[in-house]
Amino acid sequence: MDPAPAGPALRRRVRTLVHTRFPALESRNYRLYWTGQAISLIGTWMQSVAVSWLVWRLAHSPFLLGLVGVSMTLPILALSLFAGVIADRFVRRRVILVTQAFSLAQAVVLASLVTWGHPSVTVVLALVMVMGIINAFDLPARQSFISETVEPALLPNAIALHSAIFNGARLLGPALAGVVLATVGEAPCFWINALSYFAVLYGLWRMELPAPPTPAAMVSPLAHMKEGIAYAWRTPRLRNLLVLLGTAGSFGFQYTVLVPIYADRLLHAGASGYGILMSAAGVGSLCAALSLTGKQDRARLRQNLLIGLSLFGAGLIGFSFSRVFALSVALNLVVGFGMVLYGASTNTLVQSAVDPAFRGRVMSLYTLMFIGTAPLGSFVLGSVAQHFGAPWATRISGGLCVLGAIWVFQRLRAQARMEPVPVA
């Protein structure tokens, strides 16, 4: 039998799969954005893992390890609301080009210092804080920019696919970082991250977007910021989603800063084991993100909040008790699945509900709640781990997420009894 027709048939099946499951990829602009992000995020995760391991190797201090998260996220707490104003007042593609260029420079400086010098923990934390400043402006612009690359009907699919590549990178990045750390050390991880930014810059440069509208006369940045906060607060769906996200983001999501302690002291798995633990969470996260690429209505997304927070909280509590490496890997997979099922569903609900005129400022609030509240959580969890051990800090994270899931359950019951009662 002539096997030649298999090629066209395979291409037709791929096109059908893209059309039905990943329709956002049919947009050229989104494909360029998505591909660049897919490459760059692998480098970002490699640098994140390498920085934590570098600080742990230099100081062996749970408190200083917690400060890694604080240094990255404190600038987001301080600057993200102003960054939302920037995202709504300027061309977002240009904002992202600037932030990605600065990110490239930061990675080169860090890589150079580790390659040819002996940076102190203070210097490393300072460079992490520089990255946090850049991210404070980058994240709201990137989150808002997705809506400019696809038609409104494809936005939920585009968000799910963006979450998929983020978590695919979360799978590949730590795994690669674990191998690199165990063989040649931290510096190559930083160099790889620096090179990966060229993919984003190239994709942004190649996009063909319509000319941005001429900005109308604007009020002061402070008034613009207050207007966005007032809009989110008086919109119950947005307010509830953001408050719940702030609770989970401040304490629950910060458990990752403690994983080096588990890998080194509690599970005795070393750098490679650290990479495997982080990659296990990436596997679960990727599975959750891919599950969201199918059709998701509002009721299904609300249920995802309950399921995701429940799995995340319960998985963290189980992880805190485990001293068997294989079990810890499996529990981290559950943790990753729950975290992304909850977080990506929240993102989709927020972006689907927001008025486009407020998108940048609302997504800055999303960034603030998702990441900017982390300094409090990282500081508290690092202090608890220093005095009472990492397991107790992890149990606090899991317990708070379980409480959040109970709140979602109560809201879902109210929704079932009386429509329309806003769940989120």
Secondary structure, DSSP 8 states (H G I E B T S, - for coil): ---TTHHHHHHHHHHHHHHHH-GGGGSHHHHHHHHHHHHHHHHHHHHHHHHHHHHHHHH--HHHHHHHHHHHHHHHHHHHHHHHHHHHHS-HHHHHHHHHHHHHHHHHHHHHHHHHS---HHHHHHHHHHHHHHHHHHHHHHHHHHHHHS-GGGHHHHHHHHHHHHHHHHHHHHHHHHHHHHHT-SHHHHHHHHHHHHHHHHHHHH--------------HHHHHHHHHHHHHTSHHHHHHHHHHHHIIIIIGGGGGGHHHIIIIIS--HHHHHHHHHHHHHHHHHHHHHHTTS---HHHHHHHHHHHHHHHHHHHHHHHH---HHHHHHHHHHHHHHHHHHHHHHHHHHHHHS-GGGHHHHHHHHHIIIIITHHHHHHHHHHHHHHH-HHHHHHHHHHHHHHHHHHHHHHHHHHHHSTT----
